[in-house]
Amino acid sequence: MLKIALLVFAIAALGGLVLASSVLRGRLAPWALSVLHALLGASGLGLLVVAMLQGAAPARAVAALAILAIAALGGFYLASVHLRGSIAPKAVVFVHAGVAVVGFLTLLSAVLAS
């Protein structure tokens, strides 16, 4: 389950790179890609929650879930900005991406350790 969550987050990260590149160029990100990115992130979080409920997750995976949930909060804010038709603040994009990368690497370390 953790490996699948890691794969889902990796795919979401690729979409996030495209979204961030749009924002950094001063353009509104593609809406369909934003929705897909959010759905993949939510799916990854859901998979992690299921792994926790099954009791098969190491402590690092629990930490990854917490970190990625914080990244999701930033993502909600970015989506709200996007819904208003505005370009997201670059600083918020960098913080969202940075927190997500830390969460991803934490989950990766949990998968590699198991």
JOVENWO-V25170 format. One line per field, one symbol per residue. ss: DSSP state (~ for helix, > for strand, _ for the rest). phi: phi as a letter, one per 30 degrees, with the letter a starting at -180 (. if undefined). burial: # if it has 24 or more other C-alpha atoms within 12 Angstrom, else .. Layout:
# JOVENWO-V25170
ss=???
phi=???
burial=???
This chain:
# JOVENWO-V25170
ss=_~~~~~~~~~~~~~~~~~~~~~~~______~~~~~~~~~~~~~~~~~~~~~~~~____~~~~~~~~~~~~~~~~~~~~~~~~~______~~~~~~~~~~~~~~~~~~~~~~~~_
phi=.dddeddddddddddddddddddddicdddddddddedddddddddddddddddiccdedddddedddddddddddddddddddicdddddddddedddddddddddedddddc
burial=###.#########.######.##....##.#.#################.##....##.#################.##..#....###..###.#############.##...
